[in-house]
């Protein structure tokens, strides 16, 4: 692999820009896809350009269907987790998700909660959730979880999440709390299909009650949706 | 901080680049195909330098030793290699791919 190719991939990753390398396994000749363009010593057909573009969206590395001797390595940006509510569960969820490869951001305007002391090494935003969400622009690689129990904080974040292509939206709270939440969101104009995107009560039903156990159930559900799709 | 214990795929490439910039010989190993159960998905990287220091993984630890041996040869002669490990392969029994799967690993030198 040429140094320039590696440098380009590392730079693309730092910028959260999707990139890919294509390697002819027989002799090591390579091409780079970055910023929508192909370059390098390996020439690909138009059909293969299209195939590579599709595989990047699906984050699917492996041999090309059109030529198994060409290996495609997709470098998709890492998934993000936006957590609204710097609460006890968030203190467990943030490091767990970071370990699983997520870029984690905690959003909570209550500075007593969102303190660097409680969240060492985790990105903290103390803006109101609607302002923060408008700036962070949840994409298809983003999961959003609300944990505050407070409609003033949770609802604006959920509204922003439902208006985004986020692959996962989850909200802490009992079934009764969630029923009331759905009423409020219906009043905001959301239809049943949009509201069905919200996972609530949040997390897989593992039976645990401790903050770390609930955090684990939330992370497990986020991963399940990411890899298996929403059920 | 817990997250710093985690070595991501991005970290592996950045480390490989840093090693190379420092003038060290470096090889990059990549899982290019898997059959049956295998612990690391296609695309997983392992980078190693000429002294055998490595970061990342291409299996659950079963074949790393053999891959690093081959990587040293790749660093020495610059020829990329396509390695095959699996239960149908006698050598794989020796290096012990206990999960019973088969995995193909491509090893190339950073130029």
Interface residues (C-beta under 8 A of the other chain):
Chain A: X1 X2 X3 X6 X7 X9 X10 X13 X14 X23 X25 X27 X28 X61 X62 X63 X71 X73 X74 X75 X78 X95 X98 X99 X101 X120 X121
Chain B: X1 X2 X3 X4 X5 X6 X8 X9 X10 X13 X14 X16 X17 X20 X28 X30 X32 X33 X41 X42 X43 X80 X82 X106 X108 X109 X110 X111
